[in-house]
């Protein structure tokens, strides 16, 4: 930038050293000092600057001194015209009440900022390169002193009657003169430098603590930046070397005329450029430098570099580095720049002849700005969440919005939607605002899974409709899913239904099923359930079952029974069973589809057998057709089918076991046995059948059938011993017929027969014993007395059988009581009457 260039934005002050530094967080932010400074430097050039927490002083090439605030505004009405030549250095006391300045005109000027009572002018008649006012100058008395540096280091003290007493503290004539002077903040120590090195001077005992020499002497005239950090640490730079020294008290006692302090070098740092200024900042250093020594070649100068470093035992660690585009940098070299600082406040002022820039630490908001500008949004969000310092310009919401905007530009809509969930909470206005922003990128549907839908924080209907419209345009499956998931209160179903209809008419056939299903749901939300039901059935969509259950549409489902069975027979049957639909209506609807009818009647019979009674005959045929294994059990369970018809069905289907059962039920056991023996061919089953019916003719038929079949005879011998007289079988067996396992079979037969005989004998014994016991019990009961009440009457004459007065001449003493408890006078009964005539009459009458 040349001198006449306009004041550009602060972002253009700095330029990163390279792409590798682009990812490093900066330590400092830069602000060009404008306002009054801009006007001053248009007409003049800055030769030096001094900074104080209260104000800033600028010395110019024309010998003027300006007082400004830290924003660059002139704070005094007039500039201080102290010198006729360029001001070399300005020094400010600790309170900011006085300043001291020096120049090549040989004058040293002490100026009271707020009053002029103690203003002084010291004429030295020689070039004065540096000046330092006592930090405690405002206290007055012995503190009213100033030190100047030229060929000598001279202390100027104000004595009686305002006379100035000058004392030479050191001779620097052979060392190239005094380069710089700095008081320690407490005013006890003084650091000053020459081309040879630097010294620390103990002001109280007027003794130097020694010389710290430079490693080499450059061929050019350079500045020697100095800065105190507290009262015991000194930072000095020369050429490309920085030394950090600690001023410590000696551990041993010293005489009063010898200083108790000693200088101890801590770090020596070699930089890659000439150091124009240095300032401490905590455990770091802020270094201003430039690679070009002097600009007399006609080539453009290099940009000055401001670097933040951390000293280490092996050198330093580069924490941050920026090249600064100061005005007119092309014309200047390292000696034209300087750096002034306020270490406690972390404020650094970079000075060039035509520009002054203030560098300050990044605050919490500045750091967030940088992270956002470098697209480090997740780090910015973490910084906001972790910060214990309140933000002025930023918040979780503002950073999140920046991130969302960035993601939308990159088309990372899902990630952007995730951010909305994290930062918007339940704020309706914020959600609506972000939804509009997403809609501008045709990405409103990305928020579908995140927008609040609860009653407490529900958005206006048009917000949800906006999402649905976008789904309808770009993702019809997504539209259907949202229609299923969202409650209808979020949008206007009638409006949405009209839009879907319009879309259906204008879409291809492939998308119609999806849209038709969505339309069916919308119709359901509108209360038009019949339309919804018909559309579901047309689409063969299982959602129809939920619709039926939810809205109790059972009354008309029998009309669509077949279609429902096609969709999902299990769900359809479950729906039929749990509805109040007449089973006959379902059967009628399914009459053309026997399998569906069978599945329904089978389930109905299990669910409510009484409701299925009317259809048992039909169910017999259906079982025979589709699940014959279940038919026999059904035949045994039910009595509500036509047996003859069932028998014909079983015959046509050659279901022998079922035929045997049915023949047995109608009493045709001979045919059933024949079926077992001829068609089934199971002798054991035949034996069991005979045992079940216990019919002698059946046994004879079975024996006759088995006489020419040795294996059958063996089975009979082993199983009929307890049911049939074995002689019947044994007498009919051909003596010449070989019978396998005959001996074992006969043994088993005899065992069975003997068992039968033993059982019969045992039963006879039990019967005899029971007979005797019961007879004795009857006899005992009959021998007991019978209670007769005085109110009981004769069953014939109807007079009381017991009279209280014995004087009655008609008393009949003999009574007859029958087991039926009827009582008669003996004289009232006919002769030889063994039975109660009342009970006998009743029986005869009946």
PyMOL commands that set and color helices and strands:
alter all, ss='L'
color gray80, all
select helices_A, chain A and resi 10-13+19-21+36-43+137-139+141-143+160-162+173-175+329-331+334-336+364-373+377-386+396-409+413-424+428-440+444-447+461-474+476-485+488-490+493-505+509-525+529-539+543-551+554-567+569-577+583-589+594-607+609-626+628-637+643-652+656-665+669-680+683-693+696-706+710-719+726-732+742-782+826-828+837-845
alter helices_A, ss='H'
color red, helices_A
select strands_A, chain A and resi 14-16+28-32+46-51+56-60+64-68+80-81+87-92+98-103+107-112+120-123+130-133+145-149+152-158+164-171+180-183+189-193+197-202+207-213+226-229+233-238+241-249+261-270+274-281+284-290+304-312+315-324+338-342+347-352+355-361+815-817+823-825
alter strands_A, ss='S'
color yellow, strands_A
deselect
rebuild
show_as cartoon
